[in-house]
Amino acid sequence: MPNSRAMAFRQLAGEHMLAPPPVLPLNSSLGQAVDSLARAASDIVVAVDAGGIPRGVLTEQDVARRVTFRLVRDSPLDAVMSRPVRVIRANDLMFHAIARMRRAGLRHMPVVDDSDRLVGMLTLDGALARINGQLVDQIESLSRPDTPAGMAEVRAAQLEVAEQLLADGAPTPEIQALVSHINNDVYRRMVRHCVGAMADDGLGAPPREFCLIVMGSGGRRESYLNPDQDNGLIIADYPDAEHDRIDGYFLELADRVTQAMAGAGMPLCNGYVMAVNPLWRKTASQWRAQMNYWLSRRNPAALRLSDIFFDFYGVAGERRMATELRQYITDRLRNNRSFMREMFLQDEHFGVALGLFNRFILEKEDKGHRGELNLKITGTLPLVDGIRALALLHGVPETGTLARIAKLREQAVLDKDEADYLNGAFRHISHLLLRQQLADQRQGKAVSNYVHPATLTDREDDMLVDALKAIRDLRDRLRSDLSGELF
């Protein structure tokens, strides 16, 4: 069983939040806020807008330091509440909340859902009560200053934590989720750093609301070690006449963020899938139009770009914008069998590393890895692609592979045995890949997706054969369901 340190790094903020504190509309008076604090015996009240999104907080300390003997009861709450509000999402990791509260000197942090609505409250005292001093030190190592150099330290500490969790027996998908959460937190902090630097340079505040998204394994929260950058921007709509001014700001922001991430040790994307490319920097309505264009064209380029985009996830800025775009895309792709067929045929060449008599198909072309298994291209990739196709076809909004398998099982798209085999396949192959990558890292080798069969135990060998057979069966099923071919 994993030890308490491993468990603490895997816990979600929503698992430890308290009930929401008193809530008031933005147009409330200071007297109403103080009365709410007294009635609820609470030390914090949250001001929310019409959509239930936190916009400010008032604490007992605020009342004592900034209100008492200074303001009358009829003063507007808006004039004295603290803003903007730092929040944590219910599905974010708890250690992130602890780190953010410690960095900002906060005793409370509102918890919100994916639409930014208030769902609970975390207290620093309550969170710290669940961990020990040694873990606080590790959290500090993951909470360096919001600079490229500080984030490089975070990414170095990330590897140590991942290695410790693997040694403690933590399930590999949970370690991947942790690595992804840390990478996404680095993105979030670099965005905040760059927005502040641009303001200091006289470029002002962001002219529109925006959301930075990540794609690929980061969007699925399934990152391995040393991923490159796959990111984009969703920008709130604006008049065409303001394009040069507004897009110019976000181009500058995108350039600064991508360079800062590179300085923190996350390489630039060789395929230019980054927000500095206008293809991946659009307004919300432009993204919807782009999606409709890809769906109508279905040429190889449109299918390839759709494949890159479909697993996006919002990590910085107004993340509800990503949630809204996700819902639009889910609705457009539900039951769109003809498009999913084209998507499947586009990726059909990604077969599994299993040949006649269930023997492994080993690398022959790459001299540096000859005789090894590429467990990404011939393992997780065909599995991820196949499950994504089924999920999109059946209106599943989740992006994580295991979450998609669970939802497909709930909908009876996959039966119990199929879901169990595919779940096990993903976990086993991910474990072999991460273990090999950590070993490569320790030995100073280039991290890759190759695993030599000689490093596997007999049991691991047998489990890998079963995993690849399950993935092959999934691909055969999809080919039959979507293309009508019989076997």
C-alpha positions in Angstrom: 0.0 0.0 0.0 1.2 3.5 -0.7 2.4 5.4 2.4 0.8 8.6 3.7 3.1 10.8 1.7 2.0 9.2 -1.6 -1.7 9.4 -0.5 -1.3 13.1 0.3 0.0 14.0 -3.1 -2.9 12.1 -4.8 -5.8 13.7 -2.8 -8.1 16.2 -4.5 -9.1 19.5 -3.0 -12.8 18.5 -3.2 -12.2 15.5 -0.9 -11.3 17.8 2.0 -13.3 21.0 1.4 -15.8 22.3 4.0 -19.4 23.4 3.1 -19.6 26.7 1.3 -19.4 29.8 3.6 -22.2 32.5 3.6 -22.7 33.9 0.1 -24.0 37.3 -0.9 -24.7 39.0 -4.2 -22.2 41.7 -5.4 -24.6 44.6 -4.7 -24.9 43.7 -1.0 -24.1 46.2 1.8 -21.3 46.0 4.3 -23.9 45.6 7.1 -25.5 42.6 5.3 -22.1 41.0 5.1 -21.2 41.5 8.7 -24.7 40.2 9.7 -24.1 37.1 7.6 -20.7 36.5 9.3 -22.4 36.7 12.7 -25.4 34.5 11.9 -23.3 31.7 10.4 -20.6 31.9 13.0 -18.2 32.1 10.0 -15.0 34.0 9.6 -15.5 34.6 5.8 -18.3 35.6 3.4 -18.0 35.3 -0.4 -19.6 37.8 -2.8 -20.7 36.1 -6.0 -22.1 37.3 -9.3 -25.4 36.3 -10.9 -23.8 33.1 -12.2 -22.6 32.0 -8.7 -19.0 32.8 -9.5 -16.9 34.2 -6.6 -15.8 37.8 -7.2 -14.7 38.9 -3.8 -14.4 37.9 -0.1 -14.7 39.6 3.2 -13.1 38.1 6.3 -13.3 38.8 10.0 -9.8 40.3 9.7 -11.0 42.6 7.0 -13.7 43.8 9.2 -11.3 44.4 12.1 -8.6 46.1 10.0 -10.5 48.0 7.4 -14.1 48.5 8.5 -14.6 49.0 12.3 -14.9 52.7 13.2 -14.2 53.6 9.6 -17.2 52.7 7.4 -20.9 52.8 8.0 -23.3 49.8 7.6 -24.7 51.1 4.3 -21.3 51.1 2.6 -21.2 48.8 -0.4 -19.6 45.4 0.2 -17.9 45.9 -3.2 -15.9 48.8 -1.8 -14.1 46.8 0.9 -14.0 43.1 -0.2 -10.8 41.6 -1.3 -10.5 40.9 -5.0 -9.6 39.1 -7.3 -10.4 35.9 -5.5 -7.8 33.1 -5.5 -9.7 29.8 -5.9 -8.9 26.1 -6.3 -11.0 23.6 -8.3 -12.6 20.6 -6.6 -10.7 18.3 -9.0 -7.3 19.9 -8.5 -4.8 18.3 -6.1 -4.9 19.4 -2.5 -1.2 20.1 -2.3 -1.7 22.8 -4.9 -4.2 24.5 -2.6 -1.8 24.3 0.3 1.0 25.7 -1.7 -1.1 28.6 -3.1 -2.4 29.5 0.4 1.1 29.5 1.9 2.5 31.5 -0.9 -0.2 34.2 -0.7 -0.5 34.2 3.1 -4.2 33.1 2.9 -6.1 31.2 5.6 -9.1 30.3 3.3 -9.5 29.4 -0.3 -12.9 29.0 -2.1 -13.4 25.8 -4.0 -15.2 26.0 -7.4 -16.4 23.6 -10.0 -15.4 23.5 -13.7 -17.9 26.4 -14.4 -16.3 28.5 -11.7 -19.3 28.2 -9.3 -18.6 28.1 -5.6 -19.0 24.6 -4.1 -17.0 24.7 -0.9 -14.2 26.1 1.2 -10.7 24.9 2.2 -8.9 26.2 5.3 -5.1 26.2 5.6 -5.2 24.9 9.1 -7.5 22.0 8.1 -5.3 21.1 5.1 -2.0 21.2 7.1 -3.5 19.0 9.8 -3.6 16.2 7.3 0.1 16.2 6.4 3.4 16.0 8.2 6.4 18.3 8.3 8.4 16.3 5.8 5.6 16.6 3.3 5.4 20.4 3.8 9.1 20.5 2.7 8.3 18.6 -0.5 5.3 20.9 -1.1 7.7 23.9 -0.7 10.0 22.3 -3.3 7.0 22.4 -5.7 6.1 26.0 -4.9 9.1 28.0 -6.0 8.8 31.7 -7.3 6.7 32.4 -10.3 9.7 32.8 -12.7 11.1 30.5 -15.4 14.0 29.7 -13.0 11.7 29.0 -10.2 9.5 26.8 -12.4 12.6 24.9 -13.6 13.2 24.0 -9.9 9.6 22.8 -9.6 10.0 20.5 -12.6 13.2 19.1 -11.2 11.4 18.4 -7.8 8.5 16.9 -9.8 10.7 14.1 -11.0 11.8 13.2 -7.4 8.2 13.1 -6.2 7.1 10.9 -9.2 10.0 8.5 -8.4 9.0 8.4 -4.8 5.4 7.7 -5.6 6.3 4.9 -8.0 8.6 3.3 -5.3 5.7 3.6 -2.8 3.4 1.6 -5.2 1.1 4.5 -6.2 -0.9 3.6 -9.4 0.9 5.0 -12.5 -2.2 6.9 -13.8 -2.3 8.8 -10.5 1.4 9.7 -10.9 0.7 10.8 -14.4 -2.2 12.9 -13.1 0.2 14.5 -10.5 2.8 15.2 -13.1 0.2 16.7 -15.4 -1.3 18.8 -12.5 2.2 20.2 -11.7 2.9 21.0 -15.4 -0.5 22.7 -15.7 0.2 24.7 -12.5 3.5 25.8 -14.0 1.5 27.0 -17.0 -0.9 28.8 -14.7 1.9 30.5 -12.8 3.8 31.5 -15.9 0.7 33.1 -17.4 0.2 35.1 -14.2 3.9 36.1 -14.3 3.8 37.1 -17.9 0.5 39.1 -17.5 2.1 41.0 -14.7 5.3 41.6 -16.6 3.4 43.0 -19.6 1.5 45.4 -17.3 4.9 46.5 -15.8 6.1 47.1 -19.4 3.2 49.4 -20.1 1.2 47.0 -22.2 -1.8 47.1 -19.8 -4.1 44.3 -18.6 -5.6 41.6 -20.8 -8.1 43.4 -23.1 -10.5 40.5 -23.0 -11.1 37.4 -20.8 -9.1 34.4 -22.0 -8.3 30.8 -21.2 -5.0 29.0 -21.9 -5.6 25.4 -23.0 -3.3 22.4 -23.2 -3.7 19.5 -25.6 -2.5 16.0 -26.0 -1.4 14.0 -22.9 -1.5 17.2 -20.8 -5.1 17.7 -21.7 -5.9 14.2 -20.7 -3.8 14.5 -17.5 -1.7 11.6 -18.7 1.7 13.2 -19.0 4.9 11.2 -18.9 8.3 12.9 -18.3 9.5 15.8 -20.3 6.5 16.5 -22.6 6.8 19.3 -25.1 4.4 22.2 -25.3 1.0 21.7 -26.9 -1.1 24.8 -26.0 -3.6 27.3 -27.3 -5.7 30.3 -26.4 -9.5 30.9 -26.2 -10.2 34.6 -26.2 -13.6 36.2 -25.5 -15.2 37.6 -28.6 -14.5 41.1 -29.7 -15.4 43.4 -32.7 -13.3 42.8 -35.9 -12.2 46.4 -35.9 -10.3 45.8 -32.7 -8.5 42.7 -34.0 -5.0 44.2 -34.4 -5.0 45.7 -30.8 -6.5 42.7 -29.0 -4.8 39.9 -31.0 -1.6 41.8 -30.8 -1.7 41.7 -27.0 -2.4 37.9 -26.9 0.3 37.2 -29.5 2.7 38.9 -27.2 1.4 37.0 -24.2 1.6 33.7 -26.1 5.2 34.4 -27.1 6.2 35.3 -23.5 4.4 32.3 -22.0 5.9 29.8 -24.5 9.4 31.2 -24.0 8.9 31.1 -20.2 7.8 27.5 -20.3 10.8 26.7 -22.5 13.0 28.4 -19.8 11.3 26.2 -17.2 12.3 23.1 -19.1 9.3 22.3 -21.3 10.5 22.3 -24.9 8.8 24.2 -27.7 6.6 22.1 -29.9 8.3 21.0 -33.1 4.9 20.9 -34.8 4.2 24.6 -33.8 1.1 23.5 -31.8 1.3 26.6 -29.6 -0.7 29.8 -29.0 1.9 31.8 -30.9 0.5 30.1 -34.0 -2.8 31.9 -35.0 -4.3 28.4 -35.8 -4.3 27.7 -32.0 -5.2 31.3 -30.9 -8.8 32.1 -31.5 -11.9 33.7 -30.0 -14.6 31.5 -28.6 -16.8 31.9 -31.7 -13.8 31.4 -34.0 -13.1 28.1 -32.3 -16.7 27.0 -32.9 -16.5 28.0 -36.5 -13.1 26.2 -36.9 -14.7 23.0 -35.4 -17.6 23.2 -37.9 -15.1 23.7 -40.7 -13.1 20.6 -39.7 -16.3 18.6 -39.4 -17.4 19.6 -42.9 -14.1 19.2 -44.7 -12.8 15.9 -43.4 -9.6 16.1 -45.4 -6.4 14.7 -44.0 -5.3 18.1 -42.7 -8.6 18.8 -40.9 -8.6 15.3 -39.4 -5.1 15.6 -38.2 -5.8 19.0 -36.5 -9.0 17.7 -35.0 -7.1 14.8 -33.5 -4.6 17.2 -31.9 -7.4 19.5 -30.5 -10.0 17.1 -29.2 -8.3 16.4 -25.8 -7.9 20.1 -24.8 -8.2 21.2 -21.2 -8.3 24.7 -19.7 -5.4 25.4 -17.3 -5.1 29.2 -16.9 -7.3 32.3 -17.1 -11.1 31.9 -17.2 -11.3 28.1 -17.4 -15.0 28.1 -17.7 -14.4 29.2 -21.3 -12.8 25.8 -22.0 -15.7 24.0 -20.3 -18.2 25.8 -22.5 -16.2 25.0 -25.7 -15.9 21.4 -24.5 -19.7 21.1 -24.2 -20.2 22.6 -27.7 -17.8 20.1 -29.3 -19.3 17.2 -27.3 -22.7 18.1 -28.7 -21.5 18.4 -32.2 -19.7 15.1 -32.3 -22.3 13.0 -30.5 -23.6 10.3 -32.9 -21.5 11.8 -35.7 -20.6 8.3 -37.0 -19.3 9.4 -40.5 -16.8 11.9 -39.0 -15.5 9.4 -36.5 -15.2 6.8 -39.2 -12.9 9.2 -41.1 -10.9 9.9 -37.9 -10.5 6.2 -37.3 -9.3 5.5 -40.9 -6.9 8.3 -40.6 -5.2 6.7 -37.5 -5.7 3.1 -38.6 -2.0 2.6 -39.3 -1.2 2.9 -35.6 -1.3 -0.8 -34.9 -0.3 -2.7 -31.7 3.1 -4.3 -31.2 1.7 -7.8 -31.5 2.2 -10.1 -34.5 1.6 -13.7 -35.4 1.3 -16.1 -32.5 1.1 -13.1 -30.2 4.8 -12.3 -30.6 6.0 -8.8 -30.0 6.7 -6.6 -33.0 10.1 -5.0 -32.2 11.7 -1.9 -33.5 13.8 -2.5 -36.7 14.4 0.9 -38.3 15.7 3.0 -35.3 19.3 1.8 -34.7 19.3 3.3 -31.2 16.3 1.3 -30.2 16.5 -1.8 -32.4 15.0 -4.9 -30.7 12.9 -2.7 -28.3 9.1 -1.9 -28.0 7.8 1.5 -28.7 5.0 1.3 -26.1 3.6 4.7 -27.0 3.2 4.4 -30.8 2.2 0.7 -30.6 0.6 0.6 -27.2 -1.0 3.6 -25.5 -1.6 5.6 -28.8 -4.0 3.1 -30.4 -5.7 2.6 -27.1 -6.1 6.3 -26.5 -7.3 7.0 -30.0 -9.8 4.1 -29.9 -11.3 5.1 -26.6 -11.5 8.8 -27.7 -13.4 7.8 -30.8 -16.0 5.8 -28.8 -16.2 8.6 -26.2 -16.8 11.3 -28.7 -19.3 9.2 -30.6 -21.3 8.6 -27.4 -21.2 12.1 -26.0 -18.7 11.6 -23.2 -17.2 15.0 -22.3 -14.3 13.6 -20.2 -10.8 13.7 -21.7 -8.9 11.2 -19.5 -8.7 7.7 -21.0 -9.7 5.9 -17.8 -12.5 8.3 -17.1 -13.7 7.7 -20.7 -13.6 3.9 -20.2 -15.6 4.3 -17.0 -18.3 6.4 -18.7 -18.5 4.1 -21.6 -19.0 1.2 -19.2 -21.8 3.2 -17.4 -23.5 3.6 -20.8 -23.1 -0.1 -21.6 -21.0 0.8 -24.7 -18.3 -1.4 -23.2 -19.3 -4.5 -21.3 -17.7 -5.3 -17.9 -15.0 -7.5 -19.3 -14.0 -5.1 -22.1 -13.8 -2.2 -19.7 -11.7 -4.3 -17.2 -9.2 -5.4 -19.9 -8.8 -2.0 -21.4 -8.5 -0.4 -18.0 -5.8 -2.9 -17.1 -4.1 -2.4 -20.4 -3.7 1.3 -19.9 -2.5 0.9 -16.4 0.1 -1.8 -17.2 1.6 -0.1 -20.3 1.7 3.3 -18.6 3.5 1.7 -15.6 6.1 0.1 -17.9 6.7 3.4 -19.8 7.0 5.6 -16.7 9.3 3.1 -14.9 11.6 3.0 -18.0 11.6 6.8 -18.3 12.5 7.3 -14.7 15.3 4.8 -15.1 16.5 6.6 -18.2 16.4 9.9 -16.3 18.5 8.4 -13.4 21.1 7.1 -15.9 21.4 10.4 -17.8 19.9 8.9 -20.9 17.5 10.6 -23.3 14.0 9.8 -22.1 12.0 7.9 -24.8 9.0 5.6 -25.2 11.0 2.5 -25.7 11.1 -0.5 -23.4 13.3 -3.6 -24.0 11.5 -6.9 -23.5 14.4 -8.2 -21.5 13.6 -5.7 -18.7 10.2 -7.4 -18.2 9.5 -10.2 -15.8 7.6 -13.2 -17.1 4.5 -12.0 -15.4 4.9 -8.5 -16.9 5.5 -10.1 -20.3 2.3 -12.1 -20.1 0.3 -9.0 -18.9 1.7 -7.0 -21.8 0.5 -9.6 -24.3 -2.9 -9.5 -22.7 -3.0 -5.7 -22.8 -2.0 -5.5 -26.5 -4.6 -8.2 -27.4 -7.3 -6.1 -25.6 -6.2 -3.0 -27.6 -6.2 -5.0 -30.8 -9.7 -6.3 -30.1 -10.8 -2.7 -29.5 -9.4 -1.6 -32.8 -11.0 -4.5 -34.6 -14.3 -3.6 -33.0 -14.0 0.0 -34.1 -13.1 -0.9 -37.6 -16.2 -3.1 -37.8 -18.6 -0.6 -36.1 -17.4 2.4 -38.1 -16.4 1.1 -41.5 -18.6 -2.0 -41.8 -15.7 -4.3 -42.5 -16.1 -7.9 -41.4 -13.4 -10.2 -40.2 
